[in-house]
């Protein structure tokens, strides 16, 4: 029976999505190889496009700027951050949940078969100021999502100034920490939760 092609539409959609995913993967693979071989600043988007056998326009259709080629998991990163708040065990504070999440992210980064490759990418980032700046900006863009998760968790209809300040500083703590055992992680959340006044020599004067 003739179905007007409608029955085949999901297959066509599936093929298009698979093709897009394959193109995206090829671009990422080409960019990573070139960046690690020659350095981030020495590689152009056109060179990446040529190696991936696509046009520069196609590269920008998948990635808004060159730096994004090394930060392509931002959505997943944001989802894990929000889940750390929303799905934390009963009795665990938001700060404790975020601290545990930050630790687990560091552990995951340095474990598994891809750990050597991640170390090379991290070395590349540390040697490239533009990548460090981009990484910080991308991480801090999660502020609205974290604010929304905390606001919902507290049963509020609108976020308070306190929530916004807490979220911003909680995200900043992650930028200061270099490993899952870094004492800055505990210190950051201790100051955030307890305040600075008890450490101030002028307190009580």
C-alpha positions as CSV (number, residue, x, y, z in Angstrom):
1,X,0.0,0.0,0.0
2,X,1.3,3.5,-0.9
3,X,2.1,5.5,2.2
4,X,3.0,8.7,0.6
5,X,6.6,8.3,1.9
6,X,5.6,9.1,5.4
7,X,6.6,5.7,6.7
8,X,10.1,6.2,5.4
9,X,10.5,9.7,7.0
10,X,11.9,8.4,10.3
11,X,14.6,6.4,8.4
12,X,15.6,9.5,6.4
13,X,15.7,11.5,9.6
14,X,17.8,8.8,11.3
15,X,20.2,8.8,8.4
16,X,20.6,12.5,8.4
17,X,21.3,12.5,12.2
18,X,23.8,9.7,11.8
19,X,25.5,11.6,9.0
20,X,25.7,14.8,11.1
21,X,27.2,12.8,14.0
22,X,29.8,11.2,11.7
23,X,30.7,14.6,10.3
24,X,31.0,16.1,13.7
25,X,33.2,13.2,14.9
26,X,35.4,13.6,11.8
27,X,35.9,17.3,12.5
28,X,36.7,16.7,16.2
29,X,39.2,14.0,15.3
30,X,40.9,16.2,12.7
31,X,41.1,19.2,15.1
32,X,42.4,17.1,18.0
33,X,45.1,15.5,15.8
34,X,46.3,18.9,14.4
35,X,46.1,20.7,17.7
36,X,48.2,18.1,19.5
37,X,50.7,17.9,16.7
38,X,51.2,21.6,16.0
39,X,49.6,23.6,18.8
40,X,46.2,25.3,19.0
41,X,47.3,28.7,17.6
42,X,49.2,27.3,14.7
43,X,46.2,25.5,13.2
44,X,43.5,27.2,11.1
45,X,39.9,26.2,10.7
46,X,40.5,25.7,7.0
47,X,43.2,23.2,7.8
48,X,40.9,21.3,10.1
49,X,38.2,21.4,7.4
50,X,40.6,20.0,4.8
51,X,41.7,17.2,7.0
52,X,38.1,16.3,7.8
53,X,37.2,16.6,4.1
54,X,34.5,19.2,4.8
55,X,34.2,23.0,4.2
56,X,35.0,25.6,6.8
57,X,31.4,26.5,6.7
58,X,30.5,23.0,7.8
59,X,33.0,23.3,10.7
60,X,31.3,26.4,11.9
61,X,27.9,24.9,11.5
62,X,28.9,22.4,14.1
63,X,31.2,24.6,16.3
64,X,30.6,28.3,16.7
65,X,34.3,29.1,17.1
66,X,37.7,27.4,17.0
67,X,38.0,27.0,20.7
68,X,34.7,25.0,20.8
69,X,36.5,22.2,19.1
70,X,38.1,21.3,22.4
71,X,35.0,22.0,24.5
72,X,32.3,20.0,22.8
73,X,30.8,18.3,25.9
74,X,29.5,21.4,27.6
75,X,25.9,20.3,27.5
76,X,26.8,17.0,29.2
77,X,28.9,18.8,31.7
78,X,26.0,21.1,32.6
79,X,23.6,18.1,33.0
80,X,26.0,16.4,35.4
81,X,26.3,19.5,37.4
82,X,22.6,20.0,37.7
83,X,22.1,16.3,38.5
84,X,24.6,16.6,41.4
85,X,22.1,18.9,43.0
86,X,18.8,17.4,42.0
87,X,19.7,13.7,42.5
88,X,21.8,14.0,45.7
89,X,21.1,11.6,48.5
90,X,18.7,12.6,51.3
91,X,20.5,14.5,54.0
92,X,23.4,15.6,51.8
93,X,23.8,19.4,51.6
94,X,24.1,21.1,48.2
95,X,27.7,22.1,49.0
96,X,28.6,18.5,50.0
97,X,27.0,17.3,46.7
98,X,28.9,19.8,44.6
99,X,32.1,19.0,46.3
100,X,31.7,15.3,45.7
101,X,30.7,16.0,42.1
102,X,33.9,18.1,41.5
103,X,36.0,15.3,43.0
104,X,34.3,12.6,40.8
105,X,34.8,14.7,37.7
106,X,38.6,14.9,38.4
107,X,38.8,11.2,39.0
108,X,36.9,10.4,35.8
109,X,39.2,12.8,33.9
110,X,42.4,11.0,34.9
111,X,41.1,7.4,34.7
112,X,40.4,5.0,31.9
113,X,42.0,4.3,28.5
114,X,41.7,7.9,27.4
115,X,43.6,9.3,30.4
116,X,46.9,9.7,28.4
117,X,45.1,11.6,25.7
118,X,43.3,13.9,28.2
119,X,46.7,14.7,29.8
120,X,48.0,15.8,26.4
121,X,44.9,18.0,25.9
122,X,45.2,19.5,29.3
123,X,48.9,20.3,28.6
124,X,47.8,22.0,25.4
125,X,45.2,24.0,27.3
126,X,47.7,25.1,30.0
127,X,50.1,26.3,27.2
128,X,47.4,28.3,25.4
129,X,45.9,31.3,27.2
130,X,43.0,31.6,24.7
131,X,41.9,28.1,25.7
132,X,42.2,28.8,29.4
133,X,40.0,31.9,29.1
134,X,37.5,30.1,26.9
135,X,37.3,27.2,29.4
136,X,36.6,29.5,32.3
137,X,33.9,31.4,30.3
138,X,32.2,28.1,29.3
139,X,32.2,26.8,32.9
140,X,30.8,29.9,34.3
141,X,28.0,29.8,31.7
142,X,26.5,27.0,33.8
143,X,25.6,29.6,36.5
144,X,22.0,30.0,35.4
145,X,21.4,26.2,35.3
146,X,22.9,25.8,38.8
147,X,20.8,28.7,40.1
148,X,17.6,27.2,38.6
149,X,18.4,23.8,40.1
150,X,19.0,25.2,43.6
151,X,15.9,27.4,43.4
152,X,13.8,24.4,42.5
153,X,15.4,22.3,45.2
154,X,14.5,25.0,47.8
155,X,10.9,25.1,46.5
156,X,11.1,28.8,45.5
157,X,9.4,30.4,42.5
158,X,12.3,32.8,41.9
159,X,16.0,32.7,42.8
160,X,17.1,35.0,45.6
161,X,20.3,37.1,45.5
162,X,21.8,34.7,48.0
163,X,21.3,31.8,45.6
164,X,22.9,33.7,42.7
165,X,25.9,34.6,44.8
166,X,26.2,31.1,46.2
167,X,26.1,29.6,42.6
168,X,28.6,32.0,41.2
169,X,31.2,31.3,44.0
170,X,30.5,27.5,44.0
171,X,31.5,27.5,40.3
172,X,34.5,29.6,40.9
173,X,35.8,27.1,43.4
174,X,36.1,24.5,40.6
175,X,38.3,26.8,38.6
176,X,40.7,27.0,41.5
177,X,41.1,23.3,42.1
178,X,43.6,21.1,40.2
179,X,42.8,17.6,41.5
180,X,40.4,15.6,43.5
181,X,42.8,15.8,46.5
182,X,43.4,19.6,46.2
183,X,42.8,21.1,49.7
184,X,41.4,24.2,48.0
185,X,38.2,22.2,47.4
186,X,37.5,21.8,51.0
187,X,38.7,25.3,51.9
188,X,36.5,26.9,49.2
189,X,33.3,25.3,50.3
190,X,34.1,25.8,54.0
191,X,34.5,29.5,53.4
192,X,31.3,29.5,51.3
193,X,29.3,27.7,53.9
194,X,30.7,29.3,57.1
195,X,31.8,32.7,55.9
196,X,35.0,34.6,56.3
197,X,34.3,36.4,59.6
198,X,35.7,33.6,61.8
199,X,39.0,33.9,60.0
200,X,39.2,37.7,60.2
201,X,41.7,39.0,62.8
202,X,39.6,42.1,63.2
203,X,36.5,40.2,64.2
204,X,35.1,41.3,67.5
205,X,37.2,44.4,67.7
